[in-house]
Amino acid sequence: MKITNYWSSTPVLFRKIGDAILVGSISISTYLMDAPIDEKTRYWVCTALNIFGVVGKIITNFFKDDSVSTSQTQPEQPYTPGEN
């Protein structure tokens, strides 16, 4: 896990984990809006959940997929109309 890996390809498992953390935390904070708890407590819990979701999603981008290297990928060919 290095800072330079942020722009590299993320493994599918970590991408799914990051998406699940983000969606789960936002969903829970949405459901908490109707919870019978104090307004101030609700605000802080929802804020903490949203921060947790965004940070969790960003952290999962730092894992690199070692099976994909840039030397193995081929450049995309430009589209030429009329060719199939």
Secondary structure as UniProt FT lines:
FT   HELIX           3..7
FT   HELIX           12..32
FT   TURN            33..34
FT   HELIX           39..60
FT   TURN            61..62
FT   TURN            66..67
FT   TURN            70..72
FT   TURN            81..82
//
